[in-house]
Structure formats: C-alpha cells, structure tokens
Amino acid sequence: MSRLPLSFGCGTLRLAATLDTAPGTTGLLIVSGGNEIRSGAFSGQARLAARIARAGFPVFRFDRRGVGDSEGENRGFRNSAKDIAAAIEAFHAIAPQIARVVAFGNCDAASALMLTGGVGLAGLVLSNPWTIEQEAADGNADGTPPPAAIRARYIEKLKNPREVARLIGGGVDLRKLARGLARSVGPGAAPSTLAGEMRDGLANFEGEVRILLATADRTAQVFEAAWDASDPRIHRCEGAGHAYVEPEHAAWLEAQILSALRA
C-alpha cells in the first residue's frame, strides 16, 4: 500500500486529492466536512485512510473547490455536488479495478452526500450530519444550544458518578443548573428545512445507509432531534465526540466503515 498525491478536474478547475492504494474492488471516498482539508481534523482522516487501505480497500480523499490545495471559490457544502461527482469519476479512473464506491462524510460532508441522493455511490456512511440552518447558526450570538442538546448533556452528566458526586457535594452552581434545566424544557427550534431536504435526498437511494451518531456531540444531538430517532439505520457511539478522537471511538468508527465496505 502507498499514498499517491494527485489532482483531477472539476469543470475548468483542478482539485487536490490523495489515493491510498489497495487491491480491493470496493473503494472508500472520504468527503471532508466544513472547511477542513482532506487530512481532516488532527489528521484523523489521513490516519483513517491508511488503516482502511491496510484492510484492502483503496481510499480517495480530496479538497473541494476553494479549500486547501484546490482551485476555485468555496461555495459551501450545499454546492458541493459537482465536486463529489468529479471525485467519484476520478476515483474510478485512477483505480479502475473498483466496481463500487462507498462514501463517508462527517458533519456537513454527511449532509452534502445526503443532498446529492448518493448518485454514483453504492453505500453511504453518514456521521453526525449537520442539520442547523446557517441563518440560525449565524444568529445564535449567545451560543445557547437547543433544548434537545441541553437535555442530552444533562443525561450524560447524570450517568457519570463524578458529576453526581459533585452535585451532592455542592460542587455545582445551582443557579446555572436551574437556568440550564429551564432551557432544556423550552420549545424546540422550528423544523429544519435542511433536514427535510436531506431526508428527501435519501428517499430514492437504494444502497446501504449507515447514520453514525457520537452521543456526546452537539451536532449529532441536534440531528437526532430533527430526525426519526428510531430510524434503524442509526448506530450510536456512546460517549464519543465529534471527531472520534479517543482510541476506542476511532476503532468503533473504523469498524462501522469496514462493515459498510464489506456489505
């Protein structure tokens, strides 16, 4: 196995990419979220790609337009369908043995994949999908999370013996606790239009879909409040944060992706 830097065309622009080679006929396309470059937060996606390739599956990562080493204007995840389609085409061209491609995305990369409807892909691994309307996110000046996220945070705290001991021992600001509890029972935000678009995008996709939720992640908590929590495609990683940085959480994520590739 080796890692090859390359570039590919998206219209008149050149996008930067990396291929981790492997002999398998199923490949993994990693779509970066936010404005992250293809290595991911703390190089997490680069390490993940190496592990997946060692398991026998080629892995293609890329920077979308206007991000990292890629040319063009960054128009956000809602306008990344052309980037994803061009990456799939380039992946097939440079690794002609692959018959099927499974895509993985975290945060708004998962949302972008859902909005495309999975066109050109055999499976989707969607982690902590972003469902917050951008206008609401920009206008949330005090950074107050929605009630669903507050409730989830307090539930997690009550599962932790240290937090319970702090409460009993007087180590918790009771006024702050009262304000948090009041917010937790407040009205939820208006239904997310973005979540509806993502649901519609998946409606006609015939491949396997896995929705991965890190239970300690606010983005995942907001998604679950906007989604059907009983959706059988949901898999939860208890206690994990957004980027699955703890070794046991990283191992869980890798196992979920490998399972999708082997399906």
C-alpha positions as CSV (number, residue, x, y, z in Angstrom):
1,M,0.0,0.0,0.0
2,S,1.2,3.6,-0.8
3,R,-0.2,7.1,-0.7
4,L,-0.3,9.0,-4.0
5,P,-0.9,12.7,-4.3
6,L,-2.8,13.8,-7.4
7,S,-5.2,16.3,-8.9
8,F,-8.4,16.0,-11.0
9,G,-10.7,18.2,-13.0
10,C,-13.9,19.7,-11.8
11,G,-15.1,21.7,-14.8
12,T,-12.2,24.1,-15.6
13,L,-10.7,23.8,-12.1
14,R,-8.2,21.4,-10.6
15,L,-8.9,19.8,-7.2
16,A,-6.3,18.2,-5.0
17,A,-6.6,14.6,-3.9
18,T,-4.9,11.7,-2.3
19,L,-5.2,8.0,-3.1
20,D,-4.3,5.3,-0.6
21,T,-3.8,2.3,-2.8
22,A,-5.1,-1.2,-2.1
23,P,-6.2,-4.1,-4.4
24,G,-9.9,-4.2,-3.3
25,T,-12.8,-3.8,-5.8
26,T,-14.7,-1.7,-3.3
27,G,-13.3,1.8,-2.6
28,L,-13.9,4.4,0.1
29,L,-14.5,8.0,-0.8
30,I,-13.9,10.4,2.1
31,V,-15.6,13.7,1.8
32,S,-14.2,16.4,4.2
33,G,-16.6,18.5,6.3
34,G,-16.6,22.2,6.9
35,N,-13.6,23.9,5.6
36,E,-11.2,21.1,6.5
37,I,-8.6,19.9,4.1
38,R,-8.5,16.2,3.1
39,S,-6.4,15.2,6.1
40,G,-9.3,16.0,8.4
41,A,-9.2,17.4,12.0
42,F,-5.9,16.4,13.7
43,S,-5.0,14.4,10.6
44,G,-7.8,11.9,11.6
45,Q,-9.0,11.2,8.1
46,A,-5.4,10.6,6.8
47,R,-4.9,8.0,9.6
48,L,-8.3,6.5,8.9
49,A,-7.5,6.2,5.2
50,A,-4.2,4.4,5.9
51,R,-6.0,1.9,8.2
52,I,-8.8,1.2,5.7
53,A,-6.2,0.7,2.9
54,R,-4.3,-1.7,5.0
55,A,-7.5,-3.7,5.3
56,G,-7.5,-4.0,1.5
57,F,-9.8,-1.1,0.4
58,P,-8.5,1.8,-1.7
59,V,-9.3,5.2,-0.3
60,F,-9.7,8.5,-2.2
61,R,-9.7,11.9,-0.3
62,F,-10.0,15.3,-1.8
63,D,-10.3,19.0,-1.1
64,R,-13.4,20.6,-2.6
65,R,-13.3,23.8,-4.6
66,G,-11.8,26.7,-2.7
67,V,-10.5,24.5,0.2
68,G,-6.9,23.5,0.9
69,D,-4.9,23.0,-2.3
70,S,-7.9,23.0,-4.7
71,E,-8.7,25.8,-7.1
72,G,-11.9,27.9,-7.2
73,E,-14.3,29.5,-4.8
74,N,-15.5,27.8,-1.6
75,R,-19.3,27.8,-2.0
76,G,-20.1,25.6,0.9
77,F,-21.4,22.1,1.4
78,R,-24.8,22.8,-0.3
79,N,-23.0,23.5,-3.6
80,S,-20.5,20.6,-3.5
81,A,-22.4,18.0,-5.6
82,K,-20.2,18.7,-8.7
83,D,-17.1,18.3,-6.6
84,I,-18.3,14.9,-5.2
85,A,-19.3,13.7,-8.7
86,A,-16.0,14.7,-10.2
87,A,-14.2,12.9,-7.3
88,I,-16.1,9.7,-7.9
89,E,-15.2,9.8,-11.6
90,A,-11.6,10.4,-10.8
91,F,-11.5,7.6,-8.3
92,H,-12.8,5.1,-10.9
93,A,-10.2,6.4,-13.4
94,I,-7.2,6.1,-11.2
95,A,-8.3,2.8,-9.5
96,P,-10.1,1.0,-12.5
97,Q,-10.4,-2.3,-10.5
98,I,-13.1,-0.8,-8.2
99,A,-16.7,-1.8,-9.0
100,R,-18.4,0.1,-6.2
101,V,-17.7,3.1,-4.1
102,V,-18.9,3.8,-0.6
103,A,-18.7,7.3,0.7
104,F,-18.0,8.6,4.2
105,G,-18.6,12.1,5.5
106,N,-18.7,13.7,8.9
107,C,-20.8,16.8,9.8
108,D,-21.7,18.9,6.7
109,A,-19.9,16.4,4.5
110,A,-22.6,13.9,5.5
111,S,-25.2,16.5,4.7
112,A,-23.7,17.1,1.3
113,L,-23.8,13.4,0.5
114,M,-27.4,13.2,1.6
115,L,-28.3,16.2,-0.6
116,T,-26.8,14.5,-3.7
117,G,-29.0,11.5,-3.2
118,G,-26.0,9.2,-3.2
119,V,-25.7,9.4,-7.0
120,G,-22.8,7.2,-8.3
121,L,-22.4,5.5,-4.9
122,A,-23.1,2.0,-3.6
123,G,-23.3,3.0,0.1
124,L,-23.2,5.9,2.4
125,V,-21.7,6.2,5.9
126,L,-23.1,9.5,7.3
127,S,-21.6,10.7,10.6
128,N,-23.1,13.4,12.8
129,P,-25.0,15.1,9.9
130,W,-25.3,18.9,10.1
131,T,-29.0,20.0,10.2
132,I,-28.6,23.5,11.6
133,E,-29.9,26.2,9.3
134,Q,-27.0,28.5,8.6
135,E,-29.0,31.7,9.3
136,A,-29.9,30.3,12.7
137,A,-26.4,29.3,13.4
138,D,-25.0,32.7,12.5
139,G,-27.7,34.4,14.6
140,N,-27.1,32.4,17.7
141,A,-25.0,35.1,19.3
142,D,-25.0,33.7,22.9
143,G,-24.1,30.2,21.7
144,T,-27.0,28.6,23.6
145,P,-27.6,25.0,22.3
146,P,-31.1,23.9,21.5
147,P,-33.2,22.2,24.3
148,A,-32.6,18.7,22.9
149,A,-28.8,19.2,23.1
150,I,-29.1,20.5,26.7
151,R,-31.2,17.6,27.8
152,A,-28.8,15.1,26.2
153,R,-25.9,16.8,28.0
154,Y,-27.6,16.6,31.4
155,I,-28.5,12.9,30.8
156,E,-24.8,12.2,30.1
157,K,-23.7,14.0,33.2
158,L,-26.1,12.0,35.4
159,K,-24.6,8.8,34.1
160,N,-21.2,9.9,35.3
161,P,-20.6,9.1,39.1
162,R,-18.2,12.0,39.4
163,E,-20.8,14.5,38.2
164,V,-23.4,13.1,40.6
165,A,-20.8,13.3,43.5
166,R,-20.1,17.0,42.5
167,L,-23.9,17.7,42.7
168,I,-24.3,16.1,46.1
169,G,-21.1,17.7,47.4
170,G,-22.1,21.2,46.4
171,G,-19.6,21.5,43.6
172,V,-22.3,22.6,41.1
173,D,-23.5,26.1,40.6
174,L,-27.2,25.6,41.4
175,R,-28.3,28.8,39.7
176,K,-26.6,27.8,36.5
177,L,-28.1,24.4,36.8
178,A,-31.6,25.9,37.2
179,R,-31.1,28.1,34.1
180,G,-30.0,25.0,32.1
181,L,-32.9,22.9,33.2
182,A,-35.3,25.8,32.3
183,R,-33.8,25.9,28.8
184,S,-34.0,22.2,28.5
185,V,-37.8,22.2,28.7
186,G,-38.2,25.2,26.5
187,P,-39.7,25.0,23.0
188,G,-37.6,23.4,20.3
189,A,-36.4,25.2,17.2
190,A,-38.6,25.3,14.2
191,P,-38.3,22.1,12.0
192,S,-35.1,22.2,9.9
193,T,-35.7,22.8,6.2
194,L,-32.2,21.3,5.7
195,A,-33.1,18.1,7.5
196,G,-36.2,17.8,5.2
197,E,-34.0,18.2,2.1
198,M,-31.6,15.6,3.4
199,R,-34.4,13.2,4.1
200,D,-35.8,13.8,0.6
201,G,-32.3,13.2,-0.9
202,L,-32.0,9.8,0.7
203,A,-35.6,8.7,-0.2
204,N,-34.7,7.1,-3.5
205,F,-31.2,5.8,-2.6
206,E,-31.1,2.0,-2.9
207,G,-27.7,1.4,-1.4
208,E,-26.9,0.7,2.2
209,V,-27.0,3.7,4.5
210,R,-25.4,4.0,8.0
211,I,-26.0,7.0,10.1
212,L,-23.4,7.3,12.8
213,L,-24.0,9.4,15.9
214,A,-21.5,10.4,18.5
215,T,-23.7,10.7,21.6
216,A,-21.6,13.4,23.3
217,D,-21.6,15.6,20.1
218,R,-23.9,18.6,19.9
219,T,-24.3,18.3,16.1
220,A,-25.4,14.7,16.5
221,Q,-27.8,15.6,19.3
222,V,-29.4,18.4,17.1
223,F,-29.6,16.0,14.2
224,E,-31.4,13.3,16.3
225,A,-33.9,16.0,17.4
226,A,-34.7,16.8,13.8
227,W,-34.8,13.1,12.6
228,D,-36.7,9.9,13.5
229,A,-34.7,8.7,16.4
230,S,-36.0,5.1,15.8
231,D,-34.5,5.1,12.3
232,P,-33.0,1.6,12.1
233,R,-30.1,3.0,10.1
234,I,-28.8,4.9,13.1
235,H,-25.8,3.5,15.0
236,R,-24.7,5.3,18.2
237,C,-21.2,5.5,19.6
238,E,-21.7,6.2,23.4
239,G,-19.6,9.0,24.8
240,A,-17.9,9.8,21.6
241,G,-17.2,13.4,20.5
242,H,-17.5,14.9,17.0
243,A,-14.2,13.6,15.6
244,Y,-14.0,10.2,17.4
245,V,-10.6,11.1,18.8
246,E,-10.5,8.6,21.7
247,P,-8.9,5.3,20.6
248,E,-12.0,3.2,21.4
249,H,-14.2,5.6,19.5
250,A,-11.8,5.7,16.5
251,A,-11.8,1.9,16.5
252,W,-15.6,1.9,16.5
253,L,-15.8,4.3,13.6
254,E,-13.3,2.2,11.6
255,A,-15.3,-1.0,12.3
256,Q,-18.5,0.7,11.1
257,I,-16.9,1.8,7.8
258,L,-15.3,-1.6,7.2
259,S,-18.6,-3.2,7.8
260,A,-20.2,-1.0,5.1
261,L,-17.4,-1.7,2.7
262,R,-17.8,-5.5,3.2
263,A,-21.5,-5.4,2.8
